[in-house]
Each structure stands twice: as structure tokens, then as C-alpha cells.
Amino acid sequence: MIQPGANGVNGLPGALPALAADVPGTTAAAATATLPAKASATQVGRAVFWSFIGIRRSAGHENDIARITPLQAIVAGLIGAALFVTSLVILVKFLTAK
């Protein structure tokens, strides 16, 4: 028999697990204390750079997943792509100039 809250939200198998703040006796401050800090702009830029090249250590990848938010990754990726395209345009103009 499934007990309410045993396997996740509403006790449904495969449902999302209850948040730490929903557990009796756990405060919201304690629940957020276990989350890693957000990555700095330098850390996000470094992760995006290595992603463009395609080289990344497993430990570094796990650290990035824990610290970098999807919004940070998207913004950094767009900035990185814009810089890459701009540098290619400048390189082509320089090489084809008479």
C-alpha cells in the first residue's frame, strides 16, 4: 500500500520528491543552506569556453551542473556565440582586404 508522501508528492511513484522545506521540522533556511552557491561570471564563462571546445573533466562538469543555472548558461552561450561570430567576421575581413 502506498503511504501519502512516501514516494514523492501525493505519494505517487515517480512523482517529484518533497522539498526539504516541506519535511516537518526542517526550516526554509536549512533547506537552502544545502544548495551550492551560484557560479560567478568567470566560472560560467570558463564552462562555456570549454563547452565550445568540447573538452571538460568529469569532476568539473559535475561542479558546473550543481552551480550554474540554466539562465546563466544560456546568456553566456549567446555572448560566447556572438563573440565567436564577430571574431570570424573580423578575421575574414582582415584576410580578404587588399
PyMOL commands that place a pseudoatom at each C-alpha (Angstrom):
pseudoatom trace, name=CA, resn=MET, resi=1, chain=A, elem=C, hetatm=0, pos=[0.000, 0.000, 0.000]
pseudoatom trace, name=CA, resn=ILE, resi=2, chain=A, elem=C, hetatm=0, pos=[1.286, 3.463, -0.886]
pseudoatom trace, name=CA, resn=GLN, resi=3, chain=A, elem=C, hetatm=0, pos=[1.524, 5.822, 2.045]
pseudoatom trace, name=CA, resn=PRO, resi=4, chain=A, elem=C, hetatm=0, pos=[0.989, 9.531, 1.419]
pseudoatom trace, name=CA, resn=GLY, resi=5, chain=A, elem=C, hetatm=0, pos=[4.290, 11.286, 0.843]
pseudoatom trace, name=CA, resn=ALA, resi=6, chain=A, elem=C, hetatm=0, pos=[6.341, 8.064, 0.873]
pseudoatom trace, name=CA, resn=ASN, resi=7, chain=A, elem=C, hetatm=0, pos=[7.483, 8.198, -2.757]
pseudoatom trace, name=CA, resn=GLY, resi=8, chain=A, elem=C, hetatm=0, pos=[7.100, 11.850, -3.580]
pseudoatom trace, name=CA, resn=VAL, resi=9, chain=A, elem=C, hetatm=0, pos=[4.390, 14.422, -3.936]
pseudoatom trace, name=CA, resn=ASN, resi=10, chain=A, elem=C, hetatm=0, pos=[0.996, 12.944, -3.054]
pseudoatom trace, name=CA, resn=GLY, resi=11, chain=A, elem=C, hetatm=0, pos=[2.633, 9.520, -2.636]
pseudoatom trace, name=CA, resn=LEU, resi=12, chain=A, elem=C, hetatm=0, pos=[2.637, 8.829, -6.368]
pseudoatom trace, name=CA, resn=PRO, resi=13, chain=A, elem=C, hetatm=0, pos=[5.511, 6.683, -7.625]
pseudoatom trace, name=CA, resn=GLY, resi=14, chain=A, elem=C, hetatm=0, pos=[7.766, 8.650, -9.954]
pseudoatom trace, name=CA, resn=ALA, resi=15, chain=A, elem=C, hetatm=0, pos=[6.403, 11.961, -8.741]
pseudoatom trace, name=CA, resn=LEU, resi=16, chain=A, elem=C, hetatm=0, pos=[8.741, 14.726, -7.698]
pseudoatom trace, name=CA, resn=PRO, resi=17, chain=A, elem=C, hetatm=0, pos=[10.205, 14.208, -4.232]
pseudoatom trace, name=CA, resn=ALA, resi=18, chain=A, elem=C, hetatm=0, pos=[9.074, 16.502, -1.479]
pseudoatom trace, name=CA, resn=LEU, resi=19, chain=A, elem=C, hetatm=0, pos=[11.199, 19.588, -0.970]
pseudoatom trace, name=CA, resn=ALA, resi=20, chain=A, elem=C, hetatm=0, pos=[13.318, 19.752, 2.160]
pseudoatom trace, name=CA, resn=ALA, resi=21, chain=A, elem=C, hetatm=0, pos=[11.259, 22.761, 3.272]
pseudoatom trace, name=CA, resn=ASP, resi=22, chain=A, elem=C, hetatm=0, pos=[8.129, 20.524, 3.148]
pseudoatom trace, name=CA, resn=VAL, resi=23, chain=A, elem=C, hetatm=0, pos=[9.629, 17.996, 5.550]
pseudoatom trace, name=CA, resn=PRO, resi=24, chain=A, elem=C, hetatm=0, pos=[8.332, 18.528, 9.095]
pseudoatom trace, name=CA, resn=GLY, resi=25, chain=A, elem=C, hetatm=0, pos=[10.954, 20.007, 11.385]
pseudoatom trace, name=CA, resn=THR, resi=26, chain=A, elem=C, hetatm=0, pos=[13.024, 21.480, 8.533]
pseudoatom trace, name=CA, resn=THR, resi=27, chain=A, elem=C, hetatm=0, pos=[13.150, 25.236, 8.123]
pseudoatom trace, name=CA, resn=ALA, resi=28, chain=A, elem=C, hetatm=0, pos=[13.433, 27.016, 4.797]
pseudoatom trace, name=CA, resn=ALA, resi=29, chain=A, elem=C, hetatm=0, pos=[16.848, 28.360, 5.830]
pseudoatom trace, name=CA, resn=ALA, resi=30, chain=A, elem=C, hetatm=0, pos=[18.118, 24.831, 6.429]
pseudoatom trace, name=CA, resn=ALA, resi=31, chain=A, elem=C, hetatm=0, pos=[16.751, 23.706, 3.073]
pseudoatom trace, name=CA, resn=THR, resi=32, chain=A, elem=C, hetatm=0, pos=[18.569, 26.466, 1.181]
pseudoatom trace, name=CA, resn=ALA, resi=33, chain=A, elem=C, hetatm=0, pos=[21.778, 26.022, 3.183]
pseudoatom trace, name=CA, resn=THR, resi=34, chain=A, elem=C, hetatm=0, pos=[22.470, 22.731, 1.401]
pseudoatom trace, name=CA, resn=LEU, resi=35, chain=A, elem=C, hetatm=0, pos=[22.299, 24.277, -2.068]
pseudoatom trace, name=CA, resn=PRO, resi=36, chain=A, elem=C, hetatm=0, pos=[25.659, 25.246, -3.613]
pseudoatom trace, name=CA, resn=ALA, resi=37, chain=A, elem=C, hetatm=0, pos=[26.332, 28.911, -4.285]
pseudoatom trace, name=CA, resn=LYS, resi=38, chain=A, elem=C, hetatm=0, pos=[25.661, 30.312, -7.741]
pseudoatom trace, name=CA, resn=ALA, resi=39, chain=A, elem=C, hetatm=0, pos=[28.598, 30.341, -10.095]
pseudoatom trace, name=CA, resn=SER, resi=40, chain=A, elem=C, hetatm=0, pos=[30.422, 33.592, -10.759]
pseudoatom trace, name=CA, resn=ALA, resi=41, chain=A, elem=C, hetatm=0, pos=[30.599, 35.142, -14.211]
pseudoatom trace, name=CA, resn=THR, resi=42, chain=A, elem=C, hetatm=0, pos=[34.178, 33.880, -14.567]
pseudoatom trace, name=CA, resn=GLN, resi=43, chain=A, elem=C, hetatm=0, pos=[33.169, 30.310, -13.747]
pseudoatom trace, name=CA, resn=VAL, resi=44, chain=A, elem=C, hetatm=0, pos=[30.269, 30.429, -16.205]
pseudoatom trace, name=CA, resn=GLY, resi=45, chain=A, elem=C, hetatm=0, pos=[32.497, 31.907, -18.928]
pseudoatom trace, name=CA, resn=ARG, resi=46, chain=A, elem=C, hetatm=0, pos=[35.120, 29.221, -18.359]
pseudoatom trace, name=CA, resn=ALA, resi=47, chain=A, elem=C, hetatm=0, pos=[32.485, 26.464, -18.519]
pseudoatom trace, name=CA, resn=VAL, resi=48, chain=A, elem=C, hetatm=0, pos=[31.022, 27.847, -21.755]
pseudoatom trace, name=CA, resn=PHE, resi=49, chain=A, elem=C, hetatm=0, pos=[34.503, 28.194, -23.280]
pseudoatom trace, name=CA, resn=TRP, resi=50, chain=A, elem=C, hetatm=0, pos=[35.342, 24.560, -22.508]
pseudoatom trace, name=CA, resn=SER, resi=51, chain=A, elem=C, hetatm=0, pos=[31.934, 23.530, -23.842]
pseudoatom trace, name=CA, resn=PHE, resi=52, chain=A, elem=C, hetatm=0, pos=[32.654, 25.239, -27.167]
pseudoatom trace, name=CA, resn=ILE, resi=53, chain=A, elem=C, hetatm=0, pos=[35.942, 23.350, -27.426]
pseudoatom trace, name=CA, resn=GLY, resi=54, chain=A, elem=C, hetatm=0, pos=[34.375, 20.102, -26.224]
pseudoatom trace, name=CA, resn=ILE, resi=55, chain=A, elem=C, hetatm=0, pos=[36.903, 19.304, -23.519]
pseudoatom trace, name=CA, resn=ARG, resi=56, chain=A, elem=C, hetatm=0, pos=[35.798, 19.009, -19.914]
pseudoatom trace, name=CA, resn=ARG, resi=57, chain=A, elem=C, hetatm=0, pos=[36.752, 16.893, -16.912]
pseudoatom trace, name=CA, resn=SER, resi=58, chain=A, elem=C, hetatm=0, pos=[34.017, 14.849, -15.293]
pseudoatom trace, name=CA, resn=ALA, resi=59, chain=A, elem=C, hetatm=0, pos=[34.542, 16.492, -11.898]
pseudoatom trace, name=CA, resn=GLY, resi=60, chain=A, elem=C, hetatm=0, pos=[34.399, 19.960, -13.445]
pseudoatom trace, name=CA, resn=HIS, resi=61, chain=A, elem=C, hetatm=0, pos=[31.248, 19.040, -15.332]
pseudoatom trace, name=CA, resn=GLU, resi=62, chain=A, elem=C, hetatm=0, pos=[29.540, 17.844, -12.140]
pseudoatom trace, name=CA, resn=ASN, resi=63, chain=A, elem=C, hetatm=0, pos=[30.547, 21.066, -10.363]
pseudoatom trace, name=CA, resn=ASP, resi=64, chain=A, elem=C, hetatm=0, pos=[29.165, 23.154, -13.239]
pseudoatom trace, name=CA, resn=ILE, resi=65, chain=A, elem=C, hetatm=0, pos=[25.847, 21.302, -13.181]
pseudoatom trace, name=CA, resn=ALA, resi=66, chain=A, elem=C, hetatm=0, pos=[25.478, 21.975, -9.468]
pseudoatom trace, name=CA, resn=ARG, resi=67, chain=A, elem=C, hetatm=0, pos=[26.380, 25.669, -9.586]
pseudoatom trace, name=CA, resn=ILE, resi=68, chain=A, elem=C, hetatm=0, pos=[25.409, 27.112, -12.984]
pseudoatom trace, name=CA, resn=THR, resi=69, chain=A, elem=C, hetatm=0, pos=[21.759, 27.961, -13.524]
pseudoatom trace, name=CA, resn=PRO, resi=70, chain=A, elem=C, hetatm=0, pos=[20.145, 27.437, -16.945]
pseudoatom trace, name=CA, resn=LEU, resi=71, chain=A, elem=C, hetatm=0, pos=[19.735, 31.196, -17.372]
pseudoatom trace, name=CA, resn=GLN, resi=72, chain=A, elem=C, hetatm=0, pos=[23.447, 31.755, -16.721]
pseudoatom trace, name=CA, resn=ALA, resi=73, chain=A, elem=C, hetatm=0, pos=[24.342, 29.057, -19.269]
pseudoatom trace, name=CA, resn=ILE, resi=74, chain=A, elem=C, hetatm=0, pos=[22.020, 30.465, -21.933]
pseudoatom trace, name=CA, resn=VAL, resi=75, chain=A, elem=C, hetatm=0, pos=[23.209, 34.062, -21.544]
pseudoatom trace, name=CA, resn=ALA, resi=76, chain=A, elem=C, hetatm=0, pos=[26.874, 33.036, -21.512]
pseudoatom trace, name=CA, resn=GLY, resi=77, chain=A, elem=C, hetatm=0, pos=[26.341, 30.798, -24.541]
pseudoatom trace, name=CA, resn=LEU, resi=78, chain=A, elem=C, hetatm=0, pos=[24.728, 33.616, -26.515]
pseudoatom trace, name=CA, resn=ILE, resi=79, chain=A, elem=C, hetatm=0, pos=[27.543, 36.008, -25.590]
pseudoatom trace, name=CA, resn=GLY, resi=80, chain=A, elem=C, hetatm=0, pos=[30.151, 33.377, -26.493]
pseudoatom trace, name=CA, resn=ALA, resi=81, chain=A, elem=C, hetatm=0, pos=[28.495, 32.656, -29.839]
pseudoatom trace, name=CA, resn=ALA, resi=82, chain=A, elem=C, hetatm=0, pos=[28.287, 36.384, -30.644]
pseudoatom trace, name=CA, resn=LEU, resi=83, chain=A, elem=C, hetatm=0, pos=[31.981, 36.841, -29.824]
pseudoatom trace, name=CA, resn=PHE, resi=84, chain=A, elem=C, hetatm=0, pos=[32.897, 33.819, -31.946]
pseudoatom trace, name=CA, resn=VAL, resi=85, chain=A, elem=C, hetatm=0, pos=[30.927, 35.032, -34.985]
pseudoatom trace, name=CA, resn=THR, resi=86, chain=A, elem=C, hetatm=0, pos=[32.272, 38.568, -34.601]
pseudoatom trace, name=CA, resn=SER, resi=87, chain=A, elem=C, hetatm=0, pos=[35.852, 37.303, -34.449]
pseudoatom trace, name=CA, resn=LEU, resi=88, chain=A, elem=C, hetatm=0, pos=[35.298, 35.205, -37.589]
pseudoatom trace, name=CA, resn=VAL, resi=89, chain=A, elem=C, hetatm=0, pos=[33.869, 38.199, -39.476]
pseudoatom trace, name=CA, resn=ILE, resi=90, chain=A, elem=C, hetatm=0, pos=[36.830, 40.362, -38.443]
pseudoatom trace, name=CA, resn=LEU, resi=91, chain=A, elem=C, hetatm=0, pos=[39.288, 37.612, -39.431]
pseudoatom trace, name=CA, resn=VAL, resi=92, chain=A, elem=C, hetatm=0, pos=[37.691, 37.186, -42.873]
pseudoatom trace, name=CA, resn=LYS, resi=93, chain=A, elem=C, hetatm=0, pos=[37.666, 40.950, -43.493]
pseudoatom trace, name=CA, resn=PHE, resi=94, chain=A, elem=C, hetatm=0, pos=[41.331, 41.153, -42.468]
pseudoatom trace, name=CA, resn=LEU, resi=95, chain=A, elem=C, hetatm=0, pos=[42.359, 38.245, -44.709]
pseudoatom trace, name=CA, resn=THR, resi=96, chain=A, elem=C, hetatm=0, pos=[40.403, 39.416, -47.756]
pseudoatom trace, name=CA, resn=ALA, resi=97, chain=A, elem=C, hetatm=0, pos=[41.434, 43.100, -47.519]
pseudoatom trace, name=CA, resn=LYS, resi=98, chain=A, elem=C, hetatm=0, pos=[43.711, 44.330, -50.306]
for i in range(1, 98): cmd.bond("trace and resi %d" % i, "trace and resi %d" % (i + 1))
show_as sticks, trace
zoom trace
